[in-house]
Amino acid sequence: EEGGGCYDYIILAEVFSIPDIHPELVWTVQQFCHADVQIFSMFMNRPFSFMFFTHIADAGGFRVQQYSDEEYDTCGLDVEEIWCMLHRITFDPQSPRLLHGA
């Protein structure tokens, strides 16, 4: 199906470890995005991890919500020690900020 549409959920877990490929990762995610897709991202915070969200913002059309550690089951992990982050990303294909042809 052109423009995505065949996936309801995309899970990104620890995929931000190579900052040089963040633009390609955003492009790949865009290929599967549609108005109803929900993307969940979980990673341990590292100095370069949040740069991915800069690329997401630059691409336009994405909305990012960060969850606090009280909003999800940490499965016994000490999230303060490992600084675990969980985000929900949604996509608006009608966004005026969307960079077409990205």
C-alpha positions as CSV (number, residue, x, y, z in Angstrom):
1,E,0.0,0.0,0.0
2,E,1.5,3.3,-1.1
3,G,2.3,5.7,1.8
4,G,2.4,3.0,4.5
5,G,-0.8,1.9,6.1
6,C,-0.2,-1.8,6.7
7,Y,1.2,-1.5,10.3
8,D,-0.7,-0.2,13.3
9,Y,2.4,-0.2,15.6
10,I,6.1,0.3,15.2
11,I,8.5,-0.5,18.0
12,L,11.8,1.3,18.1
13,A,13.9,-0.2,20.9
14,E,17.5,0.9,21.3
15,V,17.8,1.9,17.6
16,F,19.4,5.3,18.2
17,S,22.9,4.0,19.0
18,I,24.5,5.2,15.7
19,P,23.8,8.9,15.3
20,D,25.1,8.9,11.7
21,I,22.1,6.9,10.6
22,H,19.4,8.9,12.3
23,P,18.3,10.6,9.1
24,E,18.0,7.2,7.3
25,L,16.1,5.8,10.3
26,V,13.6,8.7,10.1
27,W,13.2,8.1,6.4
28,T,12.5,4.4,7.0
29,V,9.9,5.1,9.7
30,Q,8.2,7.6,7.3
31,Q,7.7,4.8,4.8
32,F,5.5,3.0,7.2
33,C,3.6,6.0,8.6
34,H,0.0,6.8,8.2
35,A,-2.6,8.7,10.3
36,D,-3.4,5.8,12.6
37,V,0.1,4.4,13.2
38,Q,1.5,4.5,16.8
39,I,5.3,4.3,17.2
40,F,6.7,3.4,20.6
41,S,10.3,4.1,21.3
42,M,12.3,2.9,24.3
43,F,15.9,3.4,24.9
44,M,18.5,4.2,27.6
45,N,19.4,7.8,27.5
46,R,22.9,8.5,26.1
47,P,24.4,11.8,25.0
48,F,23.4,11.2,21.3
49,S,20.0,9.6,21.8
50,F,17.8,12.6,21.7
51,M,19.3,13.8,18.4
52,F,17.0,11.3,16.8
53,F,14.1,13.5,17.9
54,T,15.7,16.5,16.3
55,H,15.5,14.7,13.0
56,I,11.9,13.6,13.7
57,A,11.1,17.3,14.3
58,D,12.9,18.4,11.1
59,A,10.9,15.9,9.0
60,G,7.6,17.4,10.3
61,G,4.3,15.6,10.8
62,F,5.4,13.8,13.9
63,R,4.1,14.4,17.5
64,V,6.2,13.0,20.4
65,Q,4.9,12.3,23.9
66,Q,7.4,11.3,26.6
67,Y,6.1,9.0,29.3
68,S,7.2,9.4,32.9
69,D,8.4,6.2,34.6
70,E,5.2,6.2,36.6
71,E,3.1,5.7,33.4
72,Y,4.5,2.4,32.4
73,D,5.7,-0.9,33.9
74,T,9.5,-0.7,34.4
75,C,9.6,-4.5,35.0
76,G,11.7,-3.9,38.1
77,L,14.4,-1.8,36.3
78,D,15.9,1.1,38.2
79,V,15.0,3.7,35.5
80,E,16.7,6.4,37.4
81,E,20.0,4.5,37.4
82,I,19.8,3.5,33.7
83,W,17.8,6.5,32.7
84,C,15.3,4.6,30.5
85,M,13.0,6.7,28.2
86,L,9.7,5.7,26.7
87,H,8.1,7.8,23.9
88,R,4.9,7.5,21.9
89,I,5.2,9.0,18.4
90,T,2.2,9.6,16.1
91,F,2.1,10.9,12.6
92,D,-0.1,13.4,10.8
93,P,0.2,13.1,7.0
94,Q,-1.8,16.3,6.6
95,S,0.7,18.4,8.7
96,P,1.7,21.7,7.1
97,R,5.2,21.0,8.5
98,L,5.6,17.7,6.7
99,L,8.6,17.8,4.3
100,H,7.3,16.0,1.2
101,G,9.7,13.9,-0.7
102,A,11.8,13.3,2.5
